[in-house]
Amino acid sequence: QVQLQESGPGLVNPWQTLSLTCTVSYGSITTNYYYWNWIRQPPGKGLEWMGYISYSGDTNYSPSLRSRTSISRDTSKNQFTLHLYSVTPEDTAVYYCARDPAWGYLASDYWGQGTQVTVSS
């Protein structure tokens, strides 16, 4: 069974950069044809897709977040990382990483447990 686990700070200050890492176990982030996604859920709201990095290293981002989002990967560590710049309290959410078998993130077959991130000074 593939396992994903998010890690990073639970609290960040406004205007700083949020960096979260997803570590993948029992599966490779370079395996055809999977897409590795970041999704978040603000309190009381639905899931919001943020972006992905593909098995080949291509990236794609939500238009609403593209200007301040970057996803990178370290294949030697089997990890991919989300960077969200200039955060505000509206970025407070539970953040998930997930593996999508090329059907769209809602069809992801494996998800991390999620990590709570609060933006506050």
N, C-alpha and C positions, 0 to 999 in steps of 0.2 A: 504494500500500500504506500503510495506517495504521500509524503508529509510535508507541509509548509508551515513555517513559523515566522511570525513578524517579531522584530525587535527594534528598539529605539526608545527615545525619551517619552515619558507620559505627560510631560508638561513642558511647554515652550513659550517664550515671550513673544509678544507681538513684534512684527517686522523682522523676526529672525527666520532662519531656514530650518524646516523640519526635514530630517533625514531618517527614513525607515528602511530596514533591510529585511528581506525575505530569504530565509535559508531553506533550501529544498533538500529533502532526504529521500532516498530510495527511488530516485529518478533524476534525469539530467535535464538541465535547462536548455541544452542544445539538441534534444531529441526532436526529430521531425514528427509532426508539424504543430507543435504546441505553442500557445501564446500565454505569456506570463503577465498577469494583470494586477493592477492596484485599483481597489474599489473602496469607497468610504460610505458611512452612514451617519449623518448628523443626528443628534437626539430628536426623536419624534418624526423623522423623515425617512424616506426610502433610500435605496441604494443609489449611489452616484458613481458611475464609471469614470476613472481618472485617466487611465492609459495602460499601455502594455509595451513589453519588449518581446519580440518573437524569438523563436528558436535560432534564427539566423542573425539576430541582433538589431533588426529593424524596430523602430519605435513609432508609436502613434498616441496622440493625446486628445482628451476632450477639448473641444474648442473653447469652452469657458475657462479652462485651466492651462491651456497650452503656453501662454506667455510666462508662466511662473512654475512650470513643472518640467522635471527631467527624470528619466529612468535610465539607469545604467546597469551593467552586469559584470560579475567577476566569475568567469567560467571555471577557474581553478578552485574556487570556493563553493561553486554551485549556488550562487547568491545573486539576487538582483535588488537594486536599491532605488527608492523613491526620494527625490528631492523636491520639496515644495517651498518656494521662496516667498518672503514677505508675508508671512501668515498673519491672520487676524482672528479674533474670536469666532468668526463664522466658519473657520476651518476646524473647529472643535468637532470631533467625530470619532467613531470606531473605524479603524483602517484595517482592511483585509488585503491579503494577497491571494491569488487564485490561479489555477491552471485551466486554460481553455483549450479544448481539443478542436479548435478552428470552427466552432459553431456559434461563437459569441460568448461574452463573459457570463451571461445568465445561465449558460449551459455548462459552466465550469464543473469539472468532476471532482476537483480537490480544492479545498479552501483552508487557509490558516484559521486559527481560532479568533483572530481579530485582536487589535490592541487599541486601547483608549488613549486618545491624544487630546489634551486640553490646552488651548491657547489662552493664556492669561498672564497678566503682570502682577 
